[in-house]
Amino acid sequence: MAAPLDRWLALEGLDNIRDVGGLPLRGGGTTRSGVLLRSASLRYCTPSDVKHLVEEFGLRLVLDLRTRREIELHVSPTALADAGVETVALSFIPEEGRELPETEEDVDPLTGIYLGYLRDRAENVVTAVRRLAAAGPTLVHCAAGKDRTGVFVALVLDAVGVERDAVVADYALSGERIEALFRRWTAASGQPMPADLTPHLPRAEAMAAVLDHLDAEHGGAAGWLLAHGLEEDALARLRERLTG
């Protein structure tokens, strides 16, 4: 199921940014727009972009899923904080010891990495969902807005009742912006474009496998969240915010 193209935001410094509104719910209806944006890193965000996010979208909270080292190397513009936007850093990757979560040998490597976020950083995942449930308009991002952000958004969408095909399609939609992301990054760094971007593309089957795992082990994303400390009333608020 393809996501409508008007979910994309046309901003100067952000290539992979879209609203999660307009996705079909299992019981009928769609998710609300103006509640949650998913994005790549905000490091290239321009003053015009900040103005749009704050004045047009009404942005109040940024959930930054990058590691402390990434945040120190690639600082986001202070204009967001100056405009009263709170940023909460909640890394989905262990800060020390290894770059990516360890995976099981018999699991697809990408699926294993995604499940590793949930295993190694469950507290941060739940805290991010709890903050989203309690906040005003929110933006979540990592570096490319594809993997860590993709897992977080898929978890949220499944928990509020978005149709499974639409959850997976939203994750895969970032593939349309990978080339633009790499062109911006390589232009800034002076490095050449990779000859093959295929390894960097999202793979729908990996996300589908993560959701299948959550179904089998917890009855879905909502069950996983509740089992790892999310309160019932926070889950209810999340559903109300995104679907009410």
N, C-alpha and C positions, 0 to 999 in steps of 0.2 A: 504494500500500500504506500503510494508516494505521498510525501508531505507537501502541502501547498507552498509554492515558492514565496508567497508574501509573508511567510514566517521569518524570512531572512531580513536582517537590518542592514541597510546600506550606510556604513560608517567608513570614515577615511582610514582609520588605523586598525580596524578589526575585520578580518577576512572570514572568520568562522563564528558568526554570532547570530543566533536566532531565538525566537520566542517559542516556548513549548505549548502555547495555546493552540486550540483548534484540532487536537488529536481526539479520535473517536473513543468513547468509553464503552465498556462492555455492556452496561445497562442502558445505553442510549445517551445522546448528548455529546459534548466535547469538553476538553479542558479549557480553562479560562485563559485568555491572553492578558498580558500586563502583570503577570504574577512572577514568572521565572524566565530569565534569559540564560542560555548556555553559550559559552564563548571560549575562544583561545585567550592566552595571556593578554593583559591590558597594557603591556609595556609600550606599545605603539599608539595608544589611545591619544587622540589630539584634543585640544581645547574644544573644538566643535563637537567631537564625540562625547566628551564629558558633559557638555551643555545638553546634548540630546538625551543622554542617559538620565541625567538628573531632572531636566525640565519636562521632557516629553514622556519618558518612561516612568519617572518618579522614583528612581533607584534609591534605596535606603540601605541595602546590605550587599556586600560582596563576600562570597565564600571562595577562598583561595586554596586550592587543593595541592599546590606545589610544596616541595620540601623547603626547609629553611635556606638551604644553599641556593636553590633556584631563585628564591625571593631576593636574596642578597645580590645575586648576579644580575637579575633582570627586574629592576625595580619598577613598580607601577607608578603612574603619575600621582603626585600629591594633590592634584586638583580635586580628585574625588573626595578625599578626606576633608579638604578645605570647604567642600560643598555640603558637608555633614553626612557623607556616606561612610558607614562603618565597614571595615574589612576584618574578617576573621580568618586566620590561617589554620587550616586543618589538613595536614598532609595525609595523603592516602598511601604513602610509601614510608617505610621506616627511615628515620633520619640518620641512623648510624648502622654500619655493618654491611649493607648491600644496597645496590641501586634499585632493584626490583624485588618484589616478594618471591620467595621460593615457590616452586611448583611441583606437583606430583608428576612422576615420569610418564604415567599412562594418560595424562590429560593434555589436550591440545595446548601448546605453549601460551598462546594468547588468552585462552580461557583460563588457564592456570594463573596467569598474571592477574586477571580480573578477579578471580576468586581469592587470590592472595591479598588484594586490597581489603576484602571483607574479612578475611581471617586475621591479617596482621594489624589492621587499623579499624577494627569494628567500632571502637569507642569514638573515633573521629568521624566515621561514617554516620553513626547515630546522632552525634552532636550536630553535624551539618544538617541532617534532616530536621532535628528539633529546632534549630535556629531558623530554617526556612519556614517551618510551620508557624513560628511566632512572629515573623518579620513582615515588613512591608515588601514592596517590589524588590526582588533579589536577582543577582547575577552570580552564577557559579562558573569557575574557570580553572584550568590547569595550565599546561603549556600550549598544546595544540587544540584543546577543547574536544578531544576525541576519546581518549582512553579513560583516564580518571573521571573526567567530567561525564563521559559516556556511561560509565558504571553508575555514578551517582544519579544521573537523570533517569536511566532505565529503572533503577530501584524505586525512585519516587513515582515514576509513571505507572509501574506495575502495582505499587502499593495503593494508588488512588483509583485503579480500575481501568486503565487504558488498555485497549485491545492489544493483544500480544504482537500481532504483525506490525501494528503502528509503533510500538515501543522499539522493536528491532529496526524498523525503517528509519525512525528518528536517529538512532545511533549511527546507522550506515550513511545517513545524509551528509555527514561531515566529509565523506569522501569527495564530494563535489568541490570542496575548498582546500584540499591538501596542496594542490599545485600552487594556488595563490599564497598559502602560508609559506611554502618553501621559497617562493620567489621573493617574498618580503624578507625572510630570514637571511637568505643568501645575499641579497642586495645590501643588507645592513652589515653583514660580516665580511663581504668580499669573497666568500667561498663560491665554488661553482655549484650549479644545480645538480642534484643527484641524477644519474643517467636513468634510473628506474625508481619510480615512486611507489611501485606496487607493494613493497614490504611495509610501507607506512599507511596504507589504506585500511580503513575499518573493515572487518569481516563479519558480516551479519551472522554467520553460523557460530562465531565465537560468543557473541552476546546471547544468541538463542540458547546456547549450551549453558551459559551462566544462569539464565532464567529457568531453564529446565531443572538445573541443580537446586535452585531455591524452591521450586515446586516440590521436588522429591523430598527434600530435607526439612522444609519449613512450611509447606503449603503456599509458597509465594513470597514475594518481597515483604509484604506486610508482616507475615509470620516471622521472617528473619529479623526484621526491625524490632518487633515486640520481644523476641527471644533474647535480643542483645541490649535491652534496656530502654527502648522507646516506650513512653507512656501511652496508654490507650487514648487519653484526651489529646495528646500531641498528634497522634495518627488521625484522630477525628478532625482536628484543626487543619492538618495538611490536606485532607480530602475536601474539607469545606473551602479552603483557599483555592484549590486548583479545579474544583468541579462544581462548587456551589453557585 
